[in-house]
Amino acid sequence: MSDRVAAAIEVVRDGTGSVREVCDVLEIPRSTFYALRAARKTARSERTRELAPKVAEIFRRHRRRYGTRRIRAELADGGLLASRRKVAEILKSQGMKAIQPKSFQPKTTASRHRLGYSPNLLLEDFEPTGLDQLWVADITYIPLRGRQFTYLSLLMDRHSRRLIGWELDATMTEHLVLRTLKRAIAARDLSSSLIFHSDRGGQYAGKEFRSVLRRASIRQSMSRAGDCYDNAFMESCFGTIKTELQMTEYETRAAADREIIDYLAYYNRDRKHSAIDYLTPIQFEARITRRK
């Protein structure tokens, strides 16, 4: 009987038939239909009251960066199952709206130098199947008050999306990316099959930078000339960072450093990624390690 009543409630909700028609066809007493529908409404209301404060807490803790999918995944981490529709209903009822990512707008790199280029080793749609098989890197500018800039160098493990090296500096030089690379090498247990991919910027073509790659047995790969999509993954990552930080201009370089370093730790530890089963990069790497 309960299954038939549940089906009847859905049909009536969809507007396909009236209560009288549906109950007659399914041979359900209308009193039973109304009683069970009222019970379901009460249960849904209680469920909403239970979930609402938890949804709001997750939304605020992640500073409007989480939408329904990520909130739902974090609820599941705590043993609470909820549909995206239910999460969306709660967000809407409380006037909460997540930050909307901007469309990816790729930018070309100033690559006019005479230091030589490495071939693009990713043209065959190489997709890593484990950690430390492919690292991707790039540099972006961070605006400061008074039309000044600081520069952020990032290096990411492509498989886990974990940021394993980063540096901030007032100048965009080879030493900026070199410090990033050395930090990543020191943090990981490397295999001989690792590829390092970047754009064709002169910072990545420097003699010292390439020497460090060779000593670590890391193969270098560079995007093709004028093809910004070859390193689009890192371009997109920078877009996410700037959107979620709602970045405009920082008062000082110190203020920029503090907020960005705090966000990068958040990105690794707390931010769930749809491409890795709505896990954080640290969770994803821990799962890989447990399986070994």
C-alpha positions as CSV (number, residue, x, y, z in Angstrom):
1,M,0.0,0.0,0.0
2,S,2.8,2.5,0.9
3,D,4.4,2.1,-2.5
4,R,1.1,2.8,-4.3
5,V,0.5,5.8,-2.1
6,A,4.0,7.1,-2.8
7,A,3.4,6.7,-6.6
8,A,0.0,8.4,-6.2
9,I,1.6,11.4,-4.4
10,E,4.1,11.8,-7.2
11,V,1.5,11.6,-9.9
12,V,-0.7,14.2,-8.2
13,R,2.4,16.4,-7.6
14,D,3.2,16.3,-11.3
15,G,-0.3,17.4,-12.2
16,T,-1.0,14.3,-14.3
17,G,-4.2,13.5,-12.4
18,S,-6.4,14.6,-9.6
19,V,-6.5,13.0,-6.1
20,R,-9.9,11.4,-6.9
21,E,-8.7,10.0,-10.3
22,V,-5.4,8.6,-9.0
23,C,-6.9,7.1,-5.9
24,D,-9.7,5.4,-7.9
25,V,-7.2,3.9,-10.4
26,L,-4.8,2.7,-7.7
27,E,-7.6,1.6,-5.3
28,I,-6.4,3.8,-2.5
29,P,-8.8,5.3,0.1
30,R,-8.5,9.1,-0.2
31,S,-8.2,9.3,3.6
32,T,-5.1,7.1,3.5
33,F,-3.7,9.2,0.6
34,Y,-4.1,12.5,2.6
35,A,-2.8,11.0,5.8
36,L,0.4,9.7,4.2
37,R,1.0,12.8,2.2
38,A,0.7,14.9,5.4
39,A,3.2,12.5,7.1
40,R,5.6,12.9,4.2
41,K,5.4,16.7,4.3
42,T,6.1,16.6,8.1
43,A,9.1,14.3,7.5
44,R,10.4,16.6,4.8
45,S,10.0,19.7,7.0
46,E,11.9,18.0,9.8
47,R,14.6,16.9,7.4
48,T,15.0,20.5,6.2
49,R,15.2,21.8,9.8
50,E,18.0,19.2,10.4
51,L,20.0,20.0,7.3
52,A,19.5,23.8,7.0
53,P,22.1,24.8,9.7
54,K,24.6,22.3,8.4
55,V,24.2,23.5,4.8
56,A,24.6,27.1,6.0
57,E,27.7,26.3,8.0
58,I,29.4,24.6,5.1
59,F,28.4,27.5,2.8
60,R,29.8,30.1,5.1
61,R,32.9,28.2,6.0
62,H,33.8,27.9,2.3
63,R,33.1,31.6,1.8
64,R,30.4,31.1,-0.9
65,R,32.8,28.9,-3.0
66,Y,30.6,25.8,-2.7
67,G,27.5,25.1,-4.8
68,T,25.1,22.2,-4.4
69,R,27.4,19.4,-5.6
70,R,30.2,20.2,-3.2
71,I,27.9,20.9,-0.2
72,R,26.2,17.6,-0.9
73,A,29.6,15.8,-0.9
74,E,30.6,17.4,2.3
75,L,27.3,16.5,4.0
76,A,28.0,12.9,2.9
77,D,31.4,13.1,4.6
78,G,29.6,13.7,7.8
79,G,27.1,10.8,7.2
80,L,24.3,13.0,6.0
81,L,22.7,12.1,2.7
82,A,20.8,14.8,0.8
83,S,19.8,15.4,-2.8
84,R,21.1,18.4,-4.8
85,R,17.5,19.5,-5.0
86,K,17.2,19.6,-1.2
87,V,20.5,21.5,-0.9
88,A,19.4,24.0,-3.6
89,E,16.1,24.5,-1.8
90,I,17.8,25.3,1.5
91,L,20.3,27.7,-0.1
92,K,17.5,29.5,-1.9
93,S,15.3,29.7,1.2
94,Q,18.2,31.4,3.1
95,G,19.2,33.7,0.2
96,M,22.6,32.0,-0.3
97,K,24.1,32.1,-3.7
98,A,27.5,30.7,-4.6
99,I,30.2,32.6,-6.4
100,Q,29.8,31.9,-10.1
101,P,33.0,30.9,-12.0
102,K,33.8,33.0,-15.0
103,S,34.2,31.5,-18.4
104,F,37.7,30.4,-19.1
105,Q,39.5,33.1,-21.2
106,P,43.0,31.8,-22.2
107,K,45.9,34.2,-22.5
108,T,49.0,33.8,-24.5
109,T,52.5,34.0,-23.0
110,A,55.4,36.3,-23.8
111,S,57.7,33.6,-25.2
112,R,60.0,35.6,-27.5
113,H,63.3,34.5,-26.2
114,R,66.4,32.7,-27.5
115,L,66.8,30.1,-24.8
116,G,65.3,27.3,-26.8
117,Y,62.1,25.3,-26.4
118,S,61.2,21.8,-25.3
119,P,58.8,19.7,-27.4
120,N,55.2,19.3,-26.3
121,L,55.0,15.7,-24.8
122,L,51.3,15.9,-24.2
123,L,50.1,16.0,-27.8
124,E,48.9,12.4,-27.7
125,D,46.3,13.4,-25.0
126,F,48.5,12.0,-22.3
127,E,46.5,11.4,-19.1
128,P,48.3,10.5,-15.9
129,T,47.2,7.4,-14.1
130,G,49.1,8.0,-10.9
131,L,50.9,10.6,-8.8
132,D,54.0,12.4,-10.0
133,Q,53.6,11.4,-13.6
134,L,52.7,14.9,-14.8
135,W,53.3,18.2,-13.2
136,V,51.9,21.4,-14.7
137,A,53.0,24.9,-13.9
138,D,52.4,28.5,-14.7
139,I,52.7,32.1,-13.5
140,T,50.1,34.8,-13.0
141,Y,50.1,38.3,-11.8
142,I,48.4,39.6,-8.6
143,P,47.2,43.2,-8.7
144,L,48.3,45.6,-6.0
145,R,47.2,49.1,-5.2
146,G,48.9,51.8,-7.2
147,R,49.1,49.8,-10.4
148,Q,51.7,47.5,-9.0
149,F,51.9,43.7,-9.1
150,T,53.2,40.6,-7.3
151,Y,53.6,37.3,-9.1
152,L,52.4,33.9,-8.2
153,S,54.2,30.7,-9.5
154,L,52.2,27.5,-9.1
155,L,53.1,23.8,-9.7
156,M,50.4,21.2,-9.6
157,D,50.3,17.4,-9.7
158,R,47.9,16.9,-12.7
159,H,46.5,13.6,-11.4
160,S,45.5,14.7,-7.9
161,R,45.1,18.4,-8.5
162,R,47.3,19.0,-5.5
163,L,49.4,22.2,-5.5
164,I,52.8,20.9,-4.5
165,G,54.9,24.0,-5.1
166,W,54.3,27.8,-5.0
167,E,56.1,31.0,-4.6
168,L,55.2,34.7,-4.6
169,D,57.6,37.4,-5.6
170,A,57.8,41.0,-6.8
171,T,59.5,40.0,-10.0
172,M,58.7,37.4,-12.6
173,T,62.1,35.8,-13.1
174,E,63.7,32.4,-13.5
175,H,64.4,32.3,-9.7
176,L,60.6,32.5,-9.0
177,V,59.8,29.3,-10.9
178,L,63.1,27.7,-9.8
179,R,62.2,28.1,-6.1
180,T,58.7,26.6,-6.9
181,L,60.3,23.6,-8.6
182,K,62.7,22.9,-5.8
183,R,60.0,23.1,-3.2
184,A,58.0,20.5,-5.2
185,I,60.9,18.2,-5.7
186,A,61.7,18.3,-2.0
187,A,58.1,17.4,-1.1
188,R,57.6,14.4,-3.4
189,D,59.0,10.9,-3.9
190,L,59.7,11.1,-7.6
191,S,59.8,8.4,-10.3
192,S,61.8,8.5,-13.5
193,S,58.7,8.9,-15.7
194,L,57.8,12.4,-14.5
195,I,56.9,15.1,-17.1
196,F,57.1,18.8,-16.2
197,H,54.8,20.8,-18.5
198,S,54.6,24.6,-18.8
199,D,54.1,27.3,-21.4
200,R,57.0,28.6,-23.4
201,G,57.9,31.5,-21.1
202,G,61.5,32.3,-20.7
203,Q,61.5,31.6,-17.0
204,Y,61.0,27.9,-17.7
205,A,63.7,27.8,-20.4
206,G,66.5,29.2,-18.2
207,K,69.8,27.3,-18.0
208,E,69.6,26.8,-14.2
209,F,66.0,25.7,-14.3
210,R,66.7,23.1,-17.0
211,S,69.7,21.9,-15.1
212,V,67.6,21.2,-12.0
213,L,65.1,19.2,-14.2
214,R,67.9,17.1,-15.6
215,R,69.4,16.3,-12.2
216,A,66.0,15.2,-11.0
217,S,65.5,13.1,-14.2
218,I,62.4,15.1,-15.1
219,R,61.4,15.4,-18.7
220,Q,60.5,18.9,-19.8
221,S,57.4,19.6,-22.0
222,M,56.3,23.0,-23.4
223,S,53.1,24.2,-25.1
224,R,53.2,24.9,-28.8
225,A,53.9,28.4,-30.0
226,G,50.9,30.6,-29.8
227,D,48.6,27.8,-28.5
228,C,47.4,28.9,-25.1
229,Y,45.1,25.9,-24.8
230,D,48.1,23.5,-24.4
231,N,48.4,24.8,-20.8
232,A,44.7,25.6,-20.4
233,F,44.5,23.5,-17.2
234,M,46.7,25.8,-15.2
235,E,45.1,28.9,-16.8
236,S,41.8,27.6,-15.7
237,C,43.1,26.9,-12.2
238,F,44.3,30.5,-11.9
239,G,40.8,31.6,-13.0
240,T,39.3,29.6,-10.2
241,I,41.6,31.1,-7.6
242,K,41.0,34.6,-8.7
243,T,37.3,34.1,-8.8
244,E,37.0,32.4,-5.4
245,L,39.2,35.0,-3.8
246,Q,37.1,37.7,-5.6
247,M,40.4,39.3,-6.4
248,T,40.6,43.0,-7.3
249,E,43.6,44.8,-5.8
250,Y,45.4,44.2,-2.5
251,E,46.6,47.1,-0.4
252,T,50.1,45.6,0.0
253,R,52.2,42.7,-1.1
254,A,52.1,41.3,2.4
255,A,48.3,41.3,2.5
256,A,48.3,39.5,-0.9
257,D,50.8,36.9,0.3
258,R,48.8,36.2,3.5
259,E,45.5,35.7,1.7
260,I,46.9,33.7,-1.2
261,I,49.0,31.3,0.9
262,D,46.0,30.7,3.2
263,Y,43.8,30.0,0.1
264,L,46.4,27.6,-1.4
265,A,46.3,25.6,1.8
266,Y,42.5,25.6,1.7
267,Y,42.6,24.5,-2.0
268,N,44.6,21.4,-1.1
269,R,43.0,20.5,2.3
270,D,39.4,21.6,2.1
271,R,38.2,22.3,-1.5
272,K,36.5,19.4,-3.2
273,H,37.1,18.9,-6.9
274,S,34.5,17.4,-9.2
275,A,37.2,15.8,-11.4
276,I,38.4,13.6,-8.5
277,D,35.1,12.3,-7.2
278,Y,34.4,15.4,-5.1
279,L,37.4,14.7,-2.8
280,T,40.0,17.3,-1.8
281,P,43.4,16.8,-3.3
282,I,44.8,15.6,0.0
283,Q,41.9,13.1,0.4
284,F,42.4,11.8,-3.1
285,E,46.1,11.2,-2.5
286,A,45.4,9.5,0.8
287,R,42.9,7.2,-1.0
288,I,45.6,6.3,-3.6
289,T,48.1,5.6,-0.8
290,R,45.7,3.3,1.0
291,R,45.1,1.2,-2.1
292,K,48.8,0.5,-2.6
